[in-house]
Amino acid sequence: MSDGLQLIRFPKGISGYIPPPGFSPRATLANARLIKRAIQGNDSLRRRVPV
């Protein structure tokens, strides 16, 4: 199972990830929100740190 998910997930990225049958779309939406928050958090950290 995990090997198959990795083959689908990593090459195409998150946007191209195809959930397996029976997988709740709500979970993918929640994960997308968490990922967006993480990206925004990283961006804010980058802005705060002087380059």
Secondary structure by P-SEA (a helix, b strand, c coil): caaaaaaaccccccccccccccccaaaaaaaaaaaaaaaaaaaaaaaaccc
